[in-house]
């Protein structure tokens, strides 16, 4: 399956918090998008890995993703090494995305920066034909390198290189976040409180989106950074 956009995330719910509005907007415009979660978030205080799988599937349905995979890396302990890079290479070659979205370069959770680094290196390696990988069908995969890679912004404030207007899709983005019912605020859940389970955390998510949206003259925005200079062919495409 050829995808237009493929988002990699260290944990289930990273995409929902960081770039779900962007994915929903492009899917609504007819693009094909998918998500590959690196871990199952098994170190999370609330919920079980099995529950998070169900929640991720529900969020994928809401977004309209063409595919959602999980590589099963060790939450908190995966490394940026050959073994992990090659698993990501296989996914890049399998889905051949034109654009890859990935975690913030640095953030509160160390998995986020590490996830961004391993995905960025794997995307480069995926374009080297001398690196041989096999697909699920047992056949050799073709080399493939995405045209662009962008980091979505998460907990820590980072000045974005560009902001995506997600105003028309804000309510659906919130719906994807609430699909992770074990992780975020739920007055009927008596599980231990965590940093992200308070009602104030969801207020923060909205405030951040309003801040980024305000910067470009819209209501809600999602911010991204790019290691490569962003270019345009048409000034009228800019807000």
C-alpha positions in Angstrom: 0.0 0.0 0.0 1.4 3.3 -1.1 0.8 6.1 1.5 1.1 9.9 1.0 1.9 10.5 4.7 3.2 8.1 7.4 3.5 9.2 11.0 5.9 7.4 13.4 5.4 7.8 17.1 7.1 6.5 20.2 3.9 5.8 22.0 0.2 5.2 21.1 -1.4 8.7 21.6 1.6 10.7 20.6 0.2 11.2 17.1 -3.3 12.1 18.5 -1.8 14.8 20.7 0.8 16.1 18.2 -0.5 15.8 14.7 -3.9 14.2 14.4 -5.5 17.3 13.1 -2.9 17.4 10.3 -3.5 13.8 9.4 -7.3 14.3 9.4 -7.1 17.4 7.2 -5.0 15.6 4.6 -7.2 12.5 4.7 -10.3 14.7 4.2 -8.5 16.1 1.1 -8.1 12.7 -0.4 -4.6 11.7 0.8 -3.8 8.3 2.3 -2.2 8.4 5.7 -1.0 5.8 8.2 0.6 5.5 11.6 3.4 3.3 12.9 3.7 3.3 16.7 7.1 2.2 17.9 6.0 0.9 21.3 2.8 -0.3 23.0 3.3 2.2 25.8 3.5 -0.7 28.3 5.2 1.4 31.0 2.2 3.7 31.3 0.8 4.0 34.8 -2.8 3.8 33.6 -4.4 1.1 31.4 -2.9 -2.0 30.0 -1.1 -2.6 26.7 -4.2 -4.6 25.5 -6.4 -1.6 26.3 -4.1 0.8 24.5 -4.2 -1.4 21.4 -8.0 -1.1 21.4 -7.8 2.6 22.0 -5.2 3.1 19.2 -7.5 1.2 16.8 -10.5 3.3 17.7 -8.4 6.5 17.2 -7.3 5.2 13.8 -10.9 4.6 12.9 -11.8 8.2 13.8 -8.9 9.6 11.9 -9.7 7.5 8.8 -6.2 6.0 8.6 -5.4 3.5 5.9 -3.2 1.5 8.3 -1.9 1.5 11.8 1.0 -0.7 12.8 3.0 -1.3 16.0 6.6 -2.3 16.0 6.6 -3.5 19.6 9.8 -1.8 20.6 10.5 -1.8 24.4 8.8 1.3 26.0 11.4 3.4 27.7 14.3 1.2 26.5 14.4 1.0 22.7 17.7 2.1 21.2 18.8 4.0 18.1 20.7 1.1 16.7 20.9 -1.1 13.6 18.2 -3.6 14.8 15.6 -0.9 15.4 16.6 1.1 12.4 16.1 -1.8 10.0 12.6 -2.5 11.3 11.7 1.1 10.5 13.4 0.9 7.1 11.1 -2.0 6.3 8.0 0.0 7.1 9.2 3.0 5.1 9.9 0.8 2.1 6.6 -1.1 2.6 4.4 2.1 2.6 6.6 4.4 0.5 5.4 7.6 2.0 6.1 11.0 0.4 6.0 12.7 3.8 7.0 11.3 7.2 5.9 12.9 10.5 7.7 12.0 13.7 8.2 12.9 17.4 9.7 16.2 18.6 13.4 16.4 18.6 13.5 16.9 22.3 10.7 16.6 24.9 9.7 15.8 28.4 9.7 12.0 27.7 13.1 10.8 26.6 11.5 8.3 24.2 10.2 11.2 22.1 13.6 12.6 21.1 15.0 9.1 20.7 12.1 8.1 18.5 12.7 11.1 16.3 16.3 10.3 15.9 15.9 6.6 15.1 13.1 7.4 12.5 15.1 10.2 10.9 18.2 7.9 10.5 16.1 5.0 9.2 14.4 7.2 6.6 17.8 8.1 5.2 19.0 4.5 5.3 15.8 3.3 3.6 17.0 5.1 0.4 20.2 3.2 0.2 19.8 0.3 -2.3 22.7 -1.6 -0.8 20.8 -2.2 2.4 18.7 -5.3 1.7 15.4 -5.9 3.5 12.6 -8.3 2.9 8.9 -7.5 3.0 6.1 -9.5 4.6 5.8 -11.4 1.4 9.4 -12.6 1.6 10.4 -10.5 -1.5 13.3 -8.0 -1.5 12.0 -4.4 -0.9 12.9 -1.5 -3.1 14.8 1.4 -1.7 12.7 4.4 -0.8 13.3 7.7 0.8 10.6 10.2 1.8 10.6 13.6 0.1 10.1 15.4 3.4 10.3 14.7 7.1 8.7 16.9 9.8 8.7 16.8 13.6 5.5 17.5 15.4 5.7 19.5 18.6 4.6 17.8 21.8 4.9 18.8 25.5 7.8 21.2 25.6 7.4 24.5 23.7 9.4 24.6 20.5 9.1 27.5 18.0 7.6 25.9 14.9 9.0 26.3 11.4 5.5 26.2 10.1 2.0 25.8 11.5 -0.8 23.7 10.0 -4.4 25.1 10.2 -6.5 22.4 11.8 -9.4 24.5 12.8 -12.0 22.6 10.7 -10.9 19.3 12.2 -10.4 20.3 15.8 -13.4 18.5 17.2 -12.4 15.3 15.5 -8.8 15.6 16.8 -10.2 15.9 20.3 -12.3 12.8 19.7 -9.1 10.8 18.8 -7.5 11.9 22.0 -10.5 10.9 24.1 -10.4 7.5 22.4 -7.5 6.8 24.8 -10.0 6.7 27.7 -7.5 5.1 30.1 -4.9 7.8 29.6 -6.7 11.1 29.8 -9.1 12.7 32.1 -12.1 10.5 33.0 -14.1 11.4 36.1 -15.3 7.8 36.3 -11.8 6.3 36.3 -10.3 5.7 39.7 -6.8 4.8 38.4 -3.8 6.7 39.8 -3.5 10.3 38.6 -0.7 11.1 36.1 0.7 14.1 34.4 -1.6 13.7 31.4 -4.7 12.5 33.2 -5.7 15.8 34.8 -8.4 18.0 33.2 -5.8 20.7 33.0 -3.7 18.7 30.6 -6.4 18.8 28.0 -6.8 22.5 28.6 -3.1 22.9 27.9 -3.5 21.0 24.6 -6.2 23.4 23.5 -4.2 26.4 24.7 -1.2 25.3 22.7 -3.3 24.8 19.6 -4.9 28.2 20.1 -1.4 29.8 20.5 -0.1 28.3 17.3 -3.4 29.1 15.5 -3.3 32.7 16.7 0.2 33.1 15.2 -1.1 32.4 11.7 -4.5 34.0 12.1 -6.7 31.0 12.6 -8.3 29.4 15.7 -6.4 26.1 16.0 -3.0 25.1 14.7 -0.4 22.3 15.0 3.2 23.2 14.9 6.1 21.4 13.1 9.8 21.8 12.8 12.0 20.7 9.9 15.7 19.8 9.8 15.6 20.9 6.2 14.7 24.3 4.9 11.1 24.5 3.9 10.5 25.8 0.4 7.5 26.8 -1.6 6.6 27.1 -5.3 3.6 29.4 -4.9 3.3 32.3 -2.5 -0.5 32.1 -2.7 -0.4 28.8 -0.8 0.8 30.6 2.3 -1.7 31.9 4.8 
